[in-house]
C-alpha cells in the first residue's frame, strides 16, 4: 500500500512538472508555423 501511495504522489509531481514545462514553451500554431511574409487575421 505504501508503494502505491508513493507512486501516486510521484505521478502527480511528474504531471505538475510536465504541465509547467509545456505551458512555458508552448506557442500558438499561428506563431509557430508562420513566416515573416504571412498575414494572419484574428477572425474566429
C-alpha positions as MATLAB code, in Angstrom:
seq = 'XXXXXXXXXXXXXXXXXXXXXXXXXXXXXXXXXXXXXXXXXXXX';
ca = [
       0.000    0.000    0.000;
       2.841    2.382    0.812;
       4.430    1.815   -2.606;
       1.112    2.593   -4.301;
       0.709    5.879   -2.433;
       4.298    6.859   -3.257;
       3.664    6.016   -6.924;
       0.560    8.226   -6.916;
       2.495   11.101   -5.390;
       5.324   10.649   -7.896;
       2.861   10.593  -10.821;
       1.233   13.775   -9.523;
       4.588   15.549   -9.195;
       5.635   14.475  -12.694;
       2.301   15.653  -14.126;
       2.665   19.047  -12.451;
       6.208   19.411  -13.753;
       5.184   18.467  -17.288;
       2.288   20.904  -17.177;
       4.594   23.713  -16.098;
       7.203   22.939  -18.760;
       4.631   22.692  -21.541;
       2.916   25.932  -20.556;
       6.255   27.780  -20.583;
       7.393   26.619  -24.040;
       4.157   26.117  -25.952;
       3.163   28.749  -28.503;
       0.112   29.059  -30.756;
       0.236   27.440  -34.202;
      -0.199   30.855  -35.825;
       3.128   31.876  -34.298;
       4.968   28.572  -34.582;
       4.188   27.847  -38.246;
       4.186   31.298  -39.820;
       6.930   33.114  -41.674;
       7.587   36.821  -41.922;
       5.595   37.082  -45.185;
       2.321   35.583  -43.984;
      -0.699   37.651  -42.906;
      -2.947   36.055  -40.331;
      -6.149   37.634  -39.104;
      -7.762   37.052  -35.719;
     -11.154   36.124  -37.207;
     -12.778   33.181  -35.434;
];
